[in-house]
Amino acid sequence: MEEPKKAPANYKVIGINVAIFAVYTLGCKLIYDDIFNAIPVYAIHVLACFVLAIIYRQLVWVLSGMLLLLIGFSTCVAIFTLG
């Protein structure tokens, strides 16, 4: 039998960051009924990803920060166009 391949540790960083983003965004939606209250936390989260990319010299942190920027921007555009 072959063992299933596990995701490299680098991809776990991206998954954890997206999960953290989802938790505080949904938390702000449930508590304040508006996800735009999560913007300060979001900005700190993205900035932390880029700082960690410099400290650890790993591109996975840059990728994670860019993915958060993409998801956050597309969420804002979707809310403004649909709402």
MARVEX-884771 format. One record per residue: residue number from 1; residue in one letter; x, y, z of N, C-alpha, C in turn. Coordinates in Angstrom, 3 decimals. Atoms other than C-alpha are relative to their C-alpha. Example, Ala and Ser with C-alpha at 12.3 -4.5 7.8 and 13.67 -1.06 7.14 Angstrom:
2
   seq   type         nX         nY         nZ        caX        caY        caZ         cX         cY         cZ
     1      A      0.890     -1.190      0.000     12.300     -4.500      7.800      0.900      1.200      0.000
     2      S     -0.820     -1.190     -0.060     13.670     -1.060      7.140     -0.770      1.090      0.730
This chain:
83
   seq   type         nX         nY         nZ        caX        caY        caZ         cX         cY         cZ
     1      M      0.821     -1.179      0.000      0.000      0.000      0.000      0.868      1.246      0.000
     2      E     -0.698     -1.269      0.033      1.083      3.487     -0.769     -0.586      0.952      1.026
     3      E      0.464     -0.998     -0.963      0.920      6.138      1.872     -0.399      1.265     -0.748
     4      P      0.378     -1.246      0.676     -0.932      9.300      0.884      1.055      1.085      0.233
     5      K     -1.001     -1.062     -0.106      1.336     12.235      0.197     -0.551      1.123      0.865
     6      K      0.390     -1.108     -0.864      1.236     14.954      2.802      0.415      1.314     -0.654
     7      A     -0.342     -1.321      0.516      1.227     18.635      1.915      1.275      0.489      0.678
     8      P     -1.212     -0.547     -0.625      4.585     20.296      2.453     -0.359      1.042      1.054
     9      A      0.235     -0.946     -1.100      4.887     22.467      5.532     -0.227      1.414     -0.522
    10      N      0.178     -1.330      0.562      5.063     25.535      3.301     -1.463      0.293     -0.312
    11      Y      1.399     -0.223      0.355      1.493     25.073      2.113     -0.886      0.066      1.235
    12      K      0.754     -0.097     -1.245      0.290     24.664      5.673     -0.030      1.439      0.498
    13      V     -0.062     -1.408     -0.399      1.395     28.251      6.349     -1.094      0.778     -0.717
    14      I      1.016     -0.695      0.777     -0.890     29.481      3.573     -1.393     -0.368      0.502
    15      G      1.302      0.446     -0.490     -3.813     27.387      4.788     -0.342      0.571      1.362
    16      I      0.239     -0.550     -1.344     -3.415     28.555      8.371     -0.304      1.488     -0.079
    17      N      0.247     -1.436      0.133     -3.245     32.212      7.320     -1.381      0.285     -0.590
    18      V      1.338     -0.191      0.572     -6.382     31.920      5.185     -1.067     -0.360      1.033
    19      A      0.961      0.370     -1.047     -8.171     30.156      8.057     -0.100      1.102      1.059
    20      I      0.019     -1.094     -0.971     -7.162     32.929     10.479     -0.763      1.197     -0.568
    21      F      0.720     -1.085      0.663     -8.412     35.515      7.976     -1.507     -0.254      0.021
    22      A      1.425      0.334      0.002    -11.746     33.704      7.705     -0.606      0.139      1.391
    23      V      0.526     -0.054     -1.369    -12.137     33.507     11.490     -0.243      1.440      0.437
    24      Y      0.240     -1.360     -0.485    -11.640     37.199     12.236     -0.950      0.775     -0.904
    25      T      0.981     -0.650      0.861    -13.657     38.280      9.197     -1.419     -0.422      0.376
    26      L      1.319      0.474     -0.419    -16.600     36.103     10.179     -0.351      0.477      1.407
    27      G      0.236     -0.508     -1.347    -16.189     37.167     13.802     -0.490      1.441     -0.025
    28      C      0.455     -1.389      0.116    -16.511     40.824     12.831     -1.385      0.080     -0.624
    29      K      1.337      0.006      0.613    -19.523     40.032     10.660     -1.047     -0.384      1.039
    30      L      0.969      0.445     -1.000    -21.237     38.223     13.533     -0.140      0.993      1.155
    31      I      0.041     -0.892     -1.157    -20.328     40.708     16.267     -0.497      1.393     -0.388
    32      Y      0.308     -1.381      0.365    -20.558     44.054     14.433     -0.947      0.116     -1.187
    33      D      0.845      0.046      1.186    -22.706     43.011     11.435      0.618      0.769     -1.175
    34      D     -0.704     -0.678      1.075    -20.077     44.533      9.152      1.430     -0.530     -0.048
    35      I     -1.354      0.559      0.063    -16.874     42.950      7.877      1.061      1.071     -0.129
    36      F     -0.996     -1.065      0.151    -15.217     46.329      7.342      0.644      0.375      1.327
    37      N     -0.652     -0.205     -1.293    -14.465     46.445     11.066      1.243     -0.876      0.140
    38      A     -1.169      0.884     -0.031    -11.886     43.727     10.358      1.190      0.583     -0.749
    39      I     -1.080     -0.569      0.814     -9.761     46.046      8.178      1.278      0.258      0.805
    40      P     -1.266     -0.179     -0.742     -7.282     47.030     10.942      0.712     -1.326      0.293
    41      V     -0.606      1.318     -0.262     -6.717     43.379     11.867      0.559     -0.579     -1.296
    42      Y     -0.415      0.471      1.318     -6.478     42.522      8.171      1.325      0.649     -0.422
    43      A     -1.223     -0.714      0.379     -3.829     45.193      7.573      1.196     -0.493      0.811
    44      I     -1.080      0.521     -0.852     -1.753     43.966     10.523      0.382     -1.408     -0.429
    45      H     -0.255      1.377      0.423     -2.101     40.371      9.309      0.833     -0.030     -1.282
    46      V     -0.753     -0.034      1.257     -0.894     41.188      5.783      1.409      0.530      0.238
    47      L     -1.310     -0.561     -0.315      1.944     43.331      7.129      0.882     -1.028      0.724
    48      A     -0.751      1.039     -0.719      2.976     40.521      9.473      0.510     -1.076     -0.958
    49      C     -0.452      0.999      0.982      3.139     38.094      6.537      1.232      0.493     -0.754
    50      F     -1.154     -0.534      0.736      5.504     40.395      4.650      1.231      0.145      0.896
    51      V     -1.128     -0.093     -0.936      7.670     41.005      7.729      0.593     -1.386      0.250
    52      L     -0.499      1.367     -0.205      7.900     37.260      8.359      0.706     -0.532     -1.239
    53      A     -0.701      0.400      1.225      8.883     36.778      4.713      1.425      0.532      0.003
    54      I     -1.348     -0.570     -0.069     11.836     39.086      5.301      0.827     -0.697      1.079
    55      I     -0.734      0.617     -1.112     12.774     37.513      8.634      0.421     -1.428     -0.338
    56      Y     -0.288      1.413      0.270     12.525     33.863      7.526      0.573     -0.241     -1.394
    57      R     -0.482      0.119      1.376     13.512     34.517      3.896     -0.638     -1.176     -0.726
    58      Q      0.777      1.032      0.680     10.777     32.238      2.642     -1.094      0.669     -0.820
    59      L      0.987     -0.602      0.881      8.607     33.116     -0.307     -1.429     -0.420      0.331
    60      V      1.344      0.444     -0.341      5.671     31.211      1.151     -0.735      1.076      0.796
    61      W      0.622     -1.094     -0.754      5.039     34.162      3.474     -0.434      1.121     -0.930
    62      V      0.397     -0.997      0.998      4.985     36.565      0.521     -1.238     -0.493     -0.735
    63      L      1.157      0.580      0.679      2.596     34.222     -1.279     -1.235      0.074      0.881
    64      S      1.112     -0.066     -0.935      0.408     34.090      1.800     -0.536      1.424      0.120
    65      G      0.420     -1.399     -0.060      0.338     37.888      2.084     -0.698      0.444     -1.267
    66      M      0.627     -0.359      1.275     -0.455     38.283     -1.601     -1.371     -0.655     -0.148
    67      L      1.289      0.691      0.057     -3.226     35.708     -1.346     -1.027      0.681      0.905
    68      L      0.889     -0.734     -0.891     -4.714     37.572      1.616     -0.430      1.318     -0.635
    69      L      0.358     -1.232      0.692     -4.578     40.812     -0.373     -1.022     -0.256     -1.098
    70      L      0.919      0.348      1.078     -6.322     39.147     -3.295     -1.387     -0.349      0.533
    71      I      1.283      0.404     -0.574     -9.041     37.581     -1.156     -0.699      1.202      0.636
    72      G      0.593     -1.168     -0.644     -9.600     40.759      0.866     -0.511      1.020     -1.005
    73      F      0.424     -0.949      1.018     -9.744     42.993     -2.200     -1.224     -0.496     -0.751
    74      S      1.147      0.536      0.734    -12.114     40.693     -4.048     -1.258     -0.045      0.857
    75      T      1.145     -0.035     -0.904    -14.352     40.473     -0.978     -0.588      1.405      0.061
    76      C      0.486     -1.383     -0.044    -14.576     44.272     -0.768     -0.699      0.382     -1.305
    77      V      0.616     -0.315      1.302    -15.314     44.591     -4.500     -1.362     -0.694     -0.105
    78      A      1.265      0.731      0.084    -18.014     41.923     -4.252     -1.065      0.643      0.877
    79      I      0.975     -0.630     -0.895    -19.676     43.651     -1.299     -0.490      1.324     -0.586
    80      F      0.401     -1.284      0.556    -19.657     47.042     -3.023     -0.858     -0.156     -1.260
    81      T      0.779      0.163      1.222    -21.033     45.696     -6.309     -1.332     -0.690      0.258
    82      L      1.252      0.721     -0.291    -23.661     43.393     -4.800     -0.861      0.698      1.033
    83      G      0.737     -0.552     -1.123    -24.640     45.409     -1.781     -0.422      1.399     -0.218
